[in-house]
């Protein structure tokens, strides 16, 4: 509050400023960045809506976490399409967008992005994007039975196996159908041999 009064700004401005000066190579500062991002994304809708230009600018930052925060803030403030349009600008932007999904505190908002995330599993996307989309689905609480079925085939591919298994393990037992589970066991046994 002191910085806000001293600088005659808002929480949004001060949180973005703090994120902008953190060292992207310092693990502890990146943890701090995640906490600051959480604080920013929980600001009242009115404050977030007023920051659209700053969030758009953040998506173009040299700092990875700031790009993700920019996307997440756009999504949380009701500008999902703006964020998605920016995300489709190339693999780097898409990876930033997927990182943003991890930052979004509201499960319903993450669930609303499910179809976009699933679209990134398409073989037309680079491996890094597809792998990150697989991991991101672990943060989406909706349609987990469908997620289980959609991700199961990725276990057979060495490029996606670890990400797929990690995400599949986060799907609650009640959403794991027997047929898909049996197929997965067969794939894993063949892999172990």
Steps between C-alpha positions, in 0.01 A plus 500: 500500500791732574635478145154559359459818705857618440486443125130593468433181304294184550567148625493383140771745392724422799464123461586520128796724582627253757467213254695700245810532718530145631793294375370227267806285579455505878285209621390677819405813308297288261309360798440857609383581147244220518370639832482853357317365195248331728442829684456685169257246358280523809453876476144626450365476146485877464873538573590220262280638222677836528833330433434352158765707320761413763412131478524502120840664535605238757431220249782647291752531785847349493418340836329160471295519821381849410378377159304221672360745756394732218306217335350384830392853590339546159310174547391578856392852402267368230730542201544130421479550125768770505729265689425207268563714191841592640568137595459383142783727382757223526621213720659731758180698543299179523729369775458830687122463473514145633715621791234763565234234545701360791486841670124552475352454848137435394436134405195602294713729284760227447217263406366754249838484323496120468401488132779741407752293695383176339529660155874540570540120518467488121803360318535827306644661813863460611582231756573760771154655461325163498695382805414821690132466399501149646643632827258791505200269482594386852385846619161475328236349730227449239447194280767294673367173364538639150847630585596151615387350169654776288841485666534122531633455142785742574651252748613286206719782369839558662472873429183535706510203740616677816265799462209272416560266795533792742173649381318167490605433860323821605171381358292362790435125495127549446575664162729222372305258286593133509558452125742791473674396822550146369647636176734723699622209710577304182695793354697549820580129531633497141704812578646336814602189308 
